[in-house]
Amino acid sequence: MVRRTRRAFVVTLGAALAGGAAAPAFASTASPLGTTSVSNDSSKDSPKGKRPLARAHAHNDYEHPRPLLDALSHGFGSVEADIWLVDGQLLVAHDATELDPTRTLESLYLDPLARRVKANGGRVYRGYDLSLQLLIDLKTAGEATYLELAKRLRHYGPLFSAAYGGVDGRVRRGAVTAVISGDRGARAPMEVEKVRHAFYDGRLEDLGSGVPASFIPLISADWTKTFTWAGAGPMPAAERETLHRLVASAHAARQTVRFWATPDVAGPERDALWRELLAADVDYLNTDDLAGLEAFLRAAR
């Protein structure tokens, strides 16, 4: 993409945002995605000799010094990228003020993943049949942003898991599974695709709705909207029961679960909350602290 001045860029962004903006998003062990795996791992950025961590989700992954690569070096099974559609490009940033026309979804995620998978015999982590979850949070209007994204994903072909035959169609697992979060406007165009290279990130209201895991493989929720406990003292029994019930309901439908806005300051309270999430069989633990979550999960084995 041709470098542009920030002022011109922000003017273009303002026009793009006129169509609407998106909310935050989030991300395994109960994966519903098919049976045929075409899963990568370059030796330089892999946790050598260590099993990858399917439950580890890198929240706002692109804010680390090396987007994607830092998470993979810690063995993470899920990474999150926020994207904005500006001038036909999919740019990665959390806020509009941080947009940089050189930081595209392709340059930070899609191209490195394609190279990695090719170099490692079709897998993100060599020797492990794990489909890396790439959670893509749409920050600009969902329908237009998703339609542009769908074109890009098709270009990468078998790298990505795909669904054939509509919402309840057949799923082929790829080395990477794209899950679409953020602006809810993406749902309508996704529902009508006959061949789809991405899946939809559901919310708690989608539990028990009958929509299959072949369309909604992941249920994501804001921890603070359902729970008051933040790790201090014992978890209230009623909240523990609610947590286990929600996870069991999702798993019965072959869906995975992730909560965002969980406490993420290192210390005993965060550890206590993470232990409760593991005990409830929550599929993804959300963090900005890559080393901290890796150490916790490896110690918990």
N, C-alpha and C positions, 0 to 999 in steps of 0.2 A: 504494500500500500504506500502511496506517495506521502511523504511527511508533510503535514500541514501545520500552520500556526495554531496555537491553542485557542485563540479567539475565534478563528474561522471554524475550528472544530467544534467549539461549544455552541456556536450558532447553528450548525448542522444538527448537533445533538438536541437542541431545543425543539427543532422541527420533528425529530424522531419521537421525542417524548410526548408530543401532542396527542399521540394515540393512546397513551396510558403507560403507567409504570407498574413494576411488580413488587411483591412482598418478599421477605427473606425465605430461604429454603433450608433443606437438610438432607440424609442417606438411609458374605453374610451366610448367616448359617442356614437359613431355611429357604434357600434360593429356589424359586419356581422355574427358573429359566432353562427349560429343555433338557435334552439328554446328550446331544452331540456337542462336545466342547472343542473350540478352536482357540484355546487360550493363548506373556513376554517377561523378560528380565535381562537387562544388560548387566554383566558382572560388575561393572564399575559402580552402579547405583543400586545394587541389591544387597540385602542383609545377608552376607555370605554365611552359608551353613545354618541359617535360621529360617524357620517356617514363617511364611507370611501371615499377617494378622488380619483375618477376614473381617473381624469386628471393628477395626480401627478406621474411623472416618476423619479425614482432614478437612475441617471446616475452613472456608475461605482460604483454600490451599494456595491460591495465587499470591497471597501476601507474604509467603516465605521467600527467602533469598533465591531459591531455585524452585520455581513452581513445578509441580509434579515430581521432579527428581528427588527433592528432599523427602516427600512423603513415601516414595518408593524405597528410598534408602533406609527408612524405618520399617518397611514391610507393610505399609497400609493397604487395606483392601478396598478403600473408597476415598475419592477425592472430590472436592467441590469447586466448580468454577462459575462465577457470575458473568453473564454476558449481556452486552448492549448492542443493538442493531443500529449502526450509524453509517450512513453513506454506503450501504450494501456490505459493510464489514461487520464481523462479530468480534467485538472488543471485550477484553476481560478486565473487570475492575469492580470494586464494591460500590463506589460512589461516582457520580458523573464528573466530579472535580479531579478524579484520579485517572480518567481515560487517557490512553496513549495509543495513537494509531499504529504503533509497532507491536503492541501486545495483543495479538489476535488469538482466537481460540485455536487456530491451526498452528501458529508458531509455538504456543505454550503447551498445548496438549495433543492435538490430533496428529501432527507430524512426528513429535517425539514418541508417541505411543506406537505409531505405525513402524517407525524404525526399530523400536525396541522389540516389538513382537516378531518382526522379520528376522532380527538378529538372534532371537532366542527360541527358534523352532515353534513359533505360534503361541507362545505363552508370555504373560506379563512377568510371572515368576517362574523361571525355568524349573521344570520338574514338579510344578504344582498346578492342579486343575482348578484355578481360581479365576473367575471372570471379574476383572477390576470394574467396580462401579464408578462411573463418571457422572456425578450429579451436576446437571447444568441448570442453573438458576436464571430464568429469563427476567431481566430487569426492564426491558422495554416491552411494548404491547405484545402479548403472547402469540397471537395468531401470526402476525407478520414476522416476528422473530423466529418462531418455530419453523415456518415455511422456508425461511432462508437457511436455518440450521439443517433441516431435513435434506436439502440439496447437498450440503457439505458432508453429512454422514453417509449419504449414498455413494459419494466419491470414494470413500474408504472401504466400501464393499464388505467382505467377510470379517474385517477387523471387529465390527460391532455385532452384537446380538441382534437378531431381527425377528419380526413376527409376520406371518403370512396368513392372509385370509380374514383380516379385520380384527375387531376387539377380542374375540374369543378364538383367534386362529392359532396355528402351530408356531412354536418358538424354536429358533436355532440359536444356541449359545455361541457367542464369540469371545475373543480374548478380552473384550471390553464391553460393558453394558451401559449404555447411556440412559439416564433417567431424568426426565424433564420436570423441573420444579419452578417456583416463582410464579409469574403471571398466569392466572388460570385460563387465559384466552387460548392457550395452546391445546386445550383438551379437544375442542371441536375439530380442528384439522387432523389431529392424531386419530380420532375415532373413525374417520372415513378413509384412512389410508389402507390400501390393500397389502402393500409391503411397507413395513415400518421398521426403521432402524433405531428406534428409541421407545421408551416406556414412560408411563405417567406416574408422577409422585403423588400418591393420595394423601388424604387427611383423615382424621378420626371419623368424620361423618361418612367416609367411604367404607368403613368396616361394616360387614354384613349387608352391603348394598347389592351383592350378587355380581358385581363387575369382577371378572376373573383376573387372576394374577398375571395372565398373559398380556394384560393391558396395565394393571396397577400392581406391580410386584412389591412396591414399597409404600408403607404408611408412615408419614412424618408428622410430628406434632411439636408445638411449643410446650416444653416441660412446665413452664410457669402458669399456663392456662388450665392445667388439670391438677397440678400438685403444688402444695405449699412447702413441702420438706425440701431443704437444700443441703442436707448432709449432717446437720448438727443434731446430736442425740439420736435416739432410735427413730426409725421411720414409723409414722403413725400406721397402725394396723389397717385402717380403712384405706389409706392411700396405697399400702403394699398390695392389698387385695385388688384394688382398681388396676394397678400396674400389671399384675399377673393376669388379670382377666382380659385386659386389652391385648397383651401380647399373645395369649392363648387364642383369642378370637382371630387375630391376624394370621397366626401360624396354621390354624385350622383351614384357612383359605389359601395357604401356601404363600402368604405375603410376609415380608420382612418389616421390621420396625426400627425407627430412629427418632430420638427426641433432640430438638435443638434448644438452646438457651439453658442448658444444664450448667451448674457451677463449673468454672474452669480455672480457678485459682489453686495452684498446687498446695496440698495440705491434707490433713485427715478428713475434712468434710468432703472434699472432692473424692477421695478414695472410698469413703463410706457410700457415697451415692453411686459411684461406679460399681462397687460390690453389689449393691442392690439391683442395678441394671443387669449385671451378669447373672445374678440369682434368678431374675425373672426371665432370662433368656432373650433380652433385648439384643437385636442383631448388630446394631452399629452404635458405638460410643463416639460421641462428637467432641472434638477438641481442636484448639489452636496449638497445643503443646505436644508436638510430635514425639519428642524424646520421653516426655512424661507418660503419655499413654502407652508407648511401646514398653517402657519399663514396667508399668503396672500390669499389662496383659501378659508379659512373659513371666512375671513373678506369680501371676494368678494361675498359671497352667498346672 
